[in-house]
Amino acid sequence: MKQFTIVLDGIADRPQEKLGGRTPMEAARTPGLDALFASSIPGTVRTIGPGLEVGSAVANLSLLGYDPAKTYKGRAVIEAAGAGIPVKPGNLYIRCNLVSLAGDEYETSTLESYNAHDIETSEAAPLVELLNKEVFHPPFRLHHTDTFRTILEVEGAGDIAERLKFVPAHEMIGGMVRNYTKGDDVMQQYFALMRKAYEVLKADNNTRANGVWFWGASSAPDFGTPPPGRRVVLAETSLMRGIAALAGLDVITLPEDSGFEAFLKEKTKAALKAVEEYDYAYIHIQKLDDLSHELKPAGKAAAIEQIDEHFIRPFFEQVKEPYSAFIVSDHYTFSDSGGHGGDPSPFMLLGHGSAGVPGRYTEQDCRNAGLVLTAGELVARQRGL
């Protein structure tokens, strides 16, 4: 039996004033998802365990069947692996955004943009070279992955990863720097690096990137022995590519430079092929999470409609039964704040009959179904365990 998972990253949201008090899922027209809801077992799933980081890394590890409490050692090392950076046991890896800060002084400036106003890779690469020359000397090295994303690698410092509690840049938009640069002596060493980077970029820069921001400190994880069978991840983010690399899974990545509609059509073809050729396919679509971080609830609702029209409907018209699958939001992403939420996320279990629950694929209708599972329980149902 074919097994696959479709993750609509961050589709779950809360009611938005700009959408008349509806969530983007409620505001979007989704006949494809709604038809699947009618023939599914819907509910909500706890993808974030107690005390764990609320975000895509923990949630997607959970949905892949891993226990993040045991395997997750931080986000940056996963993105490093996804970017092709060799991961070395004992080293420290920190995610580092190029950002835009507003203000004349570092401590009193506010975070204006977590991605330096969508800085292009061609603009960002020279800035990373500059920072390695002026700021990040051995044992520090800044690796550029793409656009605003970089990884700071620190030789031999993996043992301090758990002590570095940075707030992600996308969760502090509009916040003042001095409110997020508090901590012990170890933290202050890294805040000093961010302050120095600001002074360098502010003085010598023709882009809107005038600072860096650390988050996701991590060390090398141990995923153990891969489960049996041929398994593949279809994803475009460095995070998902990194999870696949570290877990020993195949990965398929598609270009996104021809527009979202064209991307979805190619994603449909690739997903159908993967489901036929592999024992298990994990199909991840990122766009909705990005639009939430950009505070665009209307754009998010429109993108949900595009996913429904150009991926969900054509995929399920062509995928051959029998199959065991689920569609899920890995976590909530709020399009009024850009932050993540760890409440149980809406899912639909497919290929296991219908629960006969009225409604459509929305947060509230999935809650109304009354079924609440852990990620492990949902994966076990999919696998028939």
C-alpha positions as CSV (number, residue, x, y, z in Angstrom):
1,M,0.0,0.0,0.0
2,K,1.3,3.5,-0.9
3,Q,2.1,5.7,2.1
4,F,2.6,9.4,1.9
5,T,2.3,12.6,4.0
6,I,1.4,16.1,2.7
7,V,2.6,18.9,5.0
8,L,1.1,22.3,4.3
9,D,3.7,24.2,6.4
10,G,2.0,26.7,8.7
11,I,-1.4,26.6,7.1
12,A,-3.1,26.6,10.5
13,D,-3.7,30.1,11.8
14,R,-6.0,32.1,14.1
15,P,-8.9,34.4,13.1
16,Q,-7.6,37.5,11.3
17,E,-9.1,41.0,11.4
18,K,-8.1,41.5,7.8
19,L,-10.1,38.5,6.8
20,G,-13.3,39.5,8.7
21,G,-12.5,37.4,11.7
22,R,-11.8,34.2,9.7
23,T,-8.6,32.2,9.5
24,P,-7.0,32.0,6.0
25,M,-8.2,28.3,5.9
26,E,-11.7,29.5,6.5
27,A,-11.5,32.4,4.0
28,A,-10.0,30.3,1.2
29,R,-12.2,28.4,-1.3
30,T,-10.9,24.8,-1.2
31,P,-13.2,22.3,-2.9
32,G,-10.4,19.8,-3.2
33,L,-9.5,19.8,0.5
34,D,-13.1,19.9,1.5
35,A,-14.0,16.8,-0.6
36,L,-11.1,15.0,1.1
37,F,-12.4,16.1,4.5
38,A,-15.7,14.4,3.8
39,S,-14.0,11.1,3.1
40,S,-11.4,11.3,5.9
41,I,-10.9,10.8,9.6
42,P,-10.1,14.4,10.7
43,G,-8.8,15.6,14.0
44,T,-5.9,17.5,15.5
45,V,-2.3,16.3,16.2
46,R,0.2,17.4,18.8
47,T,3.4,17.9,16.8
48,I,5.2,19.8,19.5
49,G,5.9,17.9,22.7
50,P,5.9,19.6,26.1
51,G,8.9,21.8,26.6
52,L,10.2,21.5,23.0
53,E,10.9,24.4,20.6
54,V,7.8,25.5,18.8
55,G,8.7,25.4,15.1
56,S,9.1,23.5,11.9
57,A,12.1,21.4,12.9
58,V,10.5,19.7,15.9
59,A,7.1,19.4,14.2
60,N,8.4,17.8,11.0
61,L,10.7,15.4,12.9
62,S,7.6,14.4,14.9
63,L,5.5,13.9,11.7
64,L,8.3,11.8,10.2
65,G,8.1,9.4,13.1
66,Y,11.1,10.5,15.2
67,D,11.1,11.6,18.8
68,P,12.5,15.1,18.8
69,A,13.1,14.9,22.6
70,K,15.8,12.4,21.7
71,T,17.0,13.4,18.3
72,Y,16.7,17.2,18.1
73,K,19.8,19.1,19.0
74,G,18.8,22.5,17.5
75,R,17.8,23.8,14.1
76,A,21.0,25.3,12.6
77,V,22.9,22.0,12.2
78,I,19.9,20.6,10.2
79,E,20.0,23.6,7.9
80,A,23.8,23.3,7.6
81,A,23.4,19.7,6.4
82,G,20.6,20.8,4.0
83,A,23.0,23.4,2.5
84,G,25.7,20.8,2.0
85,I,27.9,22.0,4.8
86,P,29.8,19.1,6.3
87,V,28.5,18.5,9.9
88,K,31.2,17.7,12.4
89,P,30.5,16.1,15.8
90,G,31.6,18.5,18.6
91,N,31.1,21.7,16.6
92,L,28.4,24.4,17.3
93,Y,26.1,25.5,14.5
94,I,23.9,28.7,14.8
95,R,21.4,30.0,12.3
96,C,22.2,33.6,11.4
97,N,19.8,35.8,9.5
98,L,20.9,38.9,7.7
99,V,18.4,41.5,9.0
100,S,17.4,45.1,8.8
101,L,17.4,47.2,11.9
102,A,15.7,50.6,12.2
103,G,17.4,53.3,14.4
104,D,20.6,55.2,15.0
105,E,22.0,53.1,17.9
106,Y,22.3,49.3,18.0
107,E,20.7,48.7,21.4
108,T,17.7,51.0,20.8
109,S,17.1,50.0,17.2
110,T,14.2,47.8,16.3
111,L,14.0,44.7,14.1
112,E,12.4,46.0,10.9
113,S,12.8,42.9,8.6
114,Y,13.9,39.4,9.6
115,N,15.2,38.8,6.0
116,A,16.7,42.2,5.2
117,H,13.8,43.0,3.0
118,D,14.1,39.9,0.8
119,I,17.8,40.4,0.1
120,E,19.0,38.6,-3.0
121,T,21.7,35.9,-2.8
122,S,24.0,38.0,-5.1
123,E,23.7,40.9,-2.7
124,A,24.1,38.8,0.5
125,A,27.2,36.7,-0.5
126,P,29.6,39.7,-0.5
127,L,28.3,40.7,2.9
128,V,29.1,37.3,4.3
129,E,32.6,37.5,2.9
130,L,33.0,40.9,4.6
131,L,31.8,39.6,7.9
132,N,34.2,36.7,7.8
133,K,37.0,39.2,7.2
134,E,36.0,41.7,9.8
135,V,34.1,39.8,12.5
136,F,34.1,36.0,12.4
137,H,37.7,34.8,12.8
138,P,38.6,31.2,13.8
139,P,37.1,29.3,15.6
140,F,34.2,31.1,14.0
141,R,33.1,30.8,10.4
142,L,30.0,32.2,8.7
143,H,28.6,30.0,5.8
144,H,26.2,31.6,3.3
145,T,23.4,29.2,2.3
146,D,21.1,31.4,0.2
147,T,19.4,34.9,0.3
148,F,19.4,36.1,3.9
149,R,20.2,32.7,5.4
150,T,23.6,31.9,6.9
151,I,25.1,29.4,9.4
152,L,27.7,30.3,12.0
153,E,30.0,27.3,12.7
154,V,32.1,27.4,15.8
155,E,34.9,24.8,16.1
156,G,34.7,22.6,19.2
157,A,31.9,24.5,20.9
158,G,29.0,22.1,20.5
159,D,28.7,21.6,24.3
160,I,27.4,25.1,24.9
161,A,24.5,24.8,22.3
162,E,21.9,24.3,25.0
163,R,23.0,27.4,26.9
164,L,22.4,29.7,23.9
165,K,18.7,30.7,24.0
166,F,18.3,33.2,21.2
167,V,14.8,34.5,20.1
168,P,14.2,33.8,16.4
169,A,14.2,37.0,14.3
170,H,10.8,36.3,12.8
171,E,9.3,36.3,16.3
172,M,10.6,39.7,17.3
173,I,9.5,42.0,14.4
174,G,9.2,45.5,15.7
175,G,11.0,44.6,18.9
176,M,13.9,46.6,20.4
177,V,17.3,44.9,20.3
178,R,18.1,45.6,23.9
179,N,15.1,43.6,25.0
180,Y,16.4,40.5,23.3
181,T,20.1,40.7,24.2
182,K,20.0,39.7,27.8
183,G,21.7,36.6,29.3
184,D,24.8,35.2,31.0
185,D,28.4,35.7,30.0
186,V,28.3,33.1,27.3
187,M,25.3,34.7,25.7
188,Q,27.0,38.1,25.9
189,Q,29.9,36.9,23.9
190,Y,27.6,36.1,21.0
191,F,25.6,39.3,21.4
192,A,28.9,41.2,21.1
193,L,29.5,39.5,17.8
194,M,26.1,40.7,16.6
195,R,26.9,44.2,17.7
196,K,30.2,44.2,15.9
197,A,28.6,42.9,12.7
198,Y,26.1,45.8,12.9
199,E,28.9,48.3,13.1
200,V,30.7,46.7,10.1
201,L,27.5,46.5,7.9
202,K,26.3,49.9,8.9
203,A,29.6,51.5,7.8
204,D,30.2,49.5,4.5
205,N,27.0,48.4,2.8
206,N,24.9,49.3,-0.2
207,T,22.0,47.0,0.8
208,R,19.3,47.2,3.4
209,A,21.0,44.5,5.5
210,N,22.6,46.3,8.4
211,G,22.7,43.5,11.0
212,V,22.8,39.8,11.8
213,W,20.7,37.8,14.2
214,F,21.5,34.5,15.8
215,W,19.0,31.7,16.6
216,G,18.6,27.9,16.6
217,A,21.9,27.0,18.3
218,S,22.7,23.3,17.8
219,S,25.1,20.4,17.7
220,A,25.2,17.3,15.6
221,P,22.2,14.9,16.3
222,D,22.0,11.1,16.1
223,F,19.0,9.9,14.1
224,G,19.8,6.2,14.6
225,T,19.2,3.5,12.0
226,P,16.9,4.6,9.2
227,P,13.5,2.7,9.0
228,P,13.3,0.0,6.3
229,G,12.1,0.7,2.8
230,R,12.8,3.4,0.3
231,R,11.8,6.8,1.7
232,V,11.9,10.2,0.2
233,V,11.4,13.8,1.2
234,L,10.1,16.3,-1.4
235,A,11.0,19.8,-0.1
236,E,12.7,23.0,-1.0
237,T,13.8,24.5,2.3
238,S,17.3,23.9,3.7
239,L,15.7,22.7,6.9
240,M,13.8,19.9,5.3
241,R,16.7,19.0,3.0
242,G,18.9,18.8,6.2
243,I,16.5,16.5,8.0
244,A,16.5,14.2,5.0
245,A,20.3,14.3,4.8
246,L,20.9,13.6,8.5
247,A,18.2,10.9,8.6
248,G,19.5,9.1,5.5
249,L,16.4,9.8,3.4
250,D,16.4,10.6,-0.3
251,V,15.4,14.2,-1.2
252,I,13.8,15.8,-4.2
253,T,14.0,19.6,-4.6
254,L,12.3,21.6,-7.3
255,P,13.1,25.1,-8.6
256,E,10.7,27.9,-7.5
257,D,11.8,30.7,-9.8
258,S,9.0,30.4,-12.3
259,G,6.1,31.4,-10.0
260,F,4.1,29.5,-7.4
261,E,1.5,28.1,-9.8
262,A,4.2,26.6,-12.1
263,F,6.0,25.3,-9.0
264,L,2.8,23.5,-7.8
265,K,2.2,21.9,-11.1
266,E,5.8,20.5,-11.1
267,K,5.4,19.5,-7.5
268,T,2.3,17.5,-8.5
269,K,4.2,15.6,-11.1
270,A,7.1,14.9,-8.8
271,A,4.9,13.8,-6.0
272,L,2.9,11.4,-8.1
273,K,6.2,9.8,-9.4
274,A,7.6,9.6,-5.9
275,V,4.5,7.9,-4.5
276,E,4.8,5.3,-7.2
277,E,8.6,4.7,-6.9
278,Y,9.1,4.9,-3.1
279,D,7.7,3.0,-0.1
280,Y,7.0,6.4,1.6
281,A,6.9,10.0,0.4
282,Y,6.9,13.1,2.7
283,I,5.6,16.0,0.6
284,H,6.3,19.4,2.1
285,I,5.0,22.8,0.8
286,Q,6.5,25.8,2.5
287,K,4.8,28.9,1.0
288,L,2.1,29.4,3.6
289,D,4.5,29.6,6.4
290,D,6.5,32.3,4.6
291,L,3.4,34.4,3.9
292,S,2.5,34.2,7.6
293,H,6.0,35.4,8.6
294,E,5.5,38.3,6.2
295,L,2.2,39.2,7.9
296,K,0.1,38.6,4.8
297,P,-3.2,36.8,5.8
298,A,-4.9,37.6,2.5
299,G,-2.0,36.4,0.5
300,K,-2.0,33.3,2.6
301,A,-5.6,32.6,1.8
302,A,-5.0,33.1,-1.9
303,A,-2.0,30.7,-1.8
304,I,-4.2,28.1,0.0
305,E,-6.6,28.4,-3.0
306,Q,-3.7,27.9,-5.4
307,I,-2.5,24.8,-3.6
308,D,-6.0,23.4,-3.7
309,E,-6.4,24.0,-7.4
310,H,-2.9,23.2,-8.7
311,F,-1.7,20.5,-6.3
312,I,-4.4,18.9,-4.1
313,R,-7.0,18.4,-6.8
314,P,-4.8,17.2,-9.6
315,F,-2.7,15.0,-7.3
316,F,-5.7,13.1,-5.8
317,E,-7.4,12.8,-9.2
318,Q,-4.3,10.8,-10.4
319,V,-2.9,9.0,-7.4
320,K,-3.8,5.4,-7.4
321,E,-5.5,3.7,-4.5
322,P,-5.1,2.0,-2.1
323,Y,-3.0,4.4,0.0
324,S,-2.6,5.4,3.6
325,A,-1.9,9.1,4.0
326,F,-2.5,12.2,5.9
327,I,-2.6,16.0,5.2
328,V,-1.5,18.1,8.1
329,S,-0.3,21.5,9.2
330,D,3.0,21.0,11.0
331,H,2.2,23.9,13.4
332,Y,0.2,27.1,13.6
333,T,1.8,30.2,12.0
334,F,0.1,33.5,12.9
335,S,-0.2,35.9,10.0
336,D,-0.8,38.8,12.3
337,S,2.4,38.4,14.3
338,G,4.7,36.1,12.3
339,G,5.1,33.8,15.3
340,H,4.5,30.1,15.7
341,G,1.9,28.3,17.8
342,G,2.2,24.8,19.3
343,D,-1.5,23.9,19.8
344,P,-2.6,20.6,18.2
345,S,-2.7,21.1,14.4
346,P,-5.5,20.1,12.0
347,F,-5.1,16.9,10.0
348,M,-7.0,14.6,7.8
349,L,-6.2,10.8,7.8
350,L,-6.9,9.4,4.3
351,G,-7.4,5.9,3.1
352,H,-8.9,4.6,6.4
353,G,-12.6,5.3,5.7
354,S,-14.7,8.3,6.8
355,A,-15.6,9.5,10.2
356,G,-18.7,11.1,8.9
357,V,-17.8,14.5,10.4
358,P,-19.5,17.5,8.9
359,G,-17.5,20.5,7.8
360,R,-14.4,21.3,5.8
361,Y,-10.7,21.3,6.3
362,T,-10.4,24.2,8.8
363,E,-8.9,24.5,12.2
364,Q,-12.3,24.6,14.0
365,D,-13.9,21.8,12.1
366,C,-10.9,19.6,12.8
367,R,-11.1,20.5,16.5
368,N,-14.9,19.8,16.4
369,A,-14.1,16.2,15.3
370,G,-12.9,15.6,18.8
371,L,-10.0,13.3,17.9
372,V,-6.6,14.5,19.4
373,L,-3.5,12.4,18.7
374,T,0.2,12.7,19.3
375,A,2.3,12.7,16.2
376,G,3.5,9.2,17.1
377,E,0.0,8.0,17.2
378,L,-0.9,9.6,13.9
379,V,2.2,8.1,12.2
380,A,1.4,4.7,13.7
381,R,-2.2,4.8,12.3
382,Q,-0.8,5.7,8.9
383,R,1.6,2.7,9.0
384,G,-1.1,0.4,10.2
385,L,0.6,-0.3,13.5
